[in-house]
Amino acid sequence: MYYTLPEDTVWTEVAPGNRRAVLSERPEMMLVAFRFEKGAVGALHSHPHTQASYVAEGAFDVTVDGVTTRLEAGSSFIVAPNLVHGVVALTPGLLIDTFTPRRDDFL
């Protein structure tokens, strides 16, 4: 599948105030949207995938490897494999994440 249209997007609740939608995927890469309500938490976690994230909307406190930085719309961050990371939404917000390889656990 080359294209994903908004009407085809399926949102899954991840945690209270946090939901995700797989936008596009192939075995070597995946694009995922995460929508957060104000105060929602993307709990600290790690995984073997490289992750690049773009703050499309809102403001977040982002923690990567024990260092927390406040990021707003237009900012981005990258997480190396197995580093502990997470976010707290300071406002309603949207993160666009790319994972390589694909996160099969999201399918």
Secondary structure, 3 states (H helix, E strand, C coil): CCCCCHHHCCCEEEECCEEEEEEEEECCEEEEEEEECCCCEEEEECCCCEEEEEEEECEEEEEECCEEEEEECCCEEEECCCCCEEEEECCCEEEEEEEECCCHHHC
